[in-house]
Amino acid sequence: MADRLTQLQDAVNSLADQLCNAIGVLQQCAPPASFSNIQTSINKDQPANPTEEYAQLFAALIARTAKDVDVLIDSLPSEESTAAVQVGLHFFKFVLL
């Protein structure tokens, strides 16, 4: 089991991956834009892209990972907490178990 800072770093890396993947999928699924000064033929028979499903999927993944990051940040010791206090709390939890 990794320490909390490593878990936090892994969660932040996962969030960055998800954001990059979401942007990539949005770019891939975006309809082509037409420019008035450039004459190109755009294939009107392109298959429909499930962009709404992708948007919901990535929104759920990003929201869940952001929530995990918040939980990990909240679990970190505060600045007022000293090493002795942290050891005492850990010992107290161990005794209660």
Secondary structure as UniProt FT lines:
FT   HELIX           4..29
FT   TURN            36..37
FT   TURN            44..45
FT   HELIX           51..75
FT   TURN            79..80
FT   HELIX           83..96
//
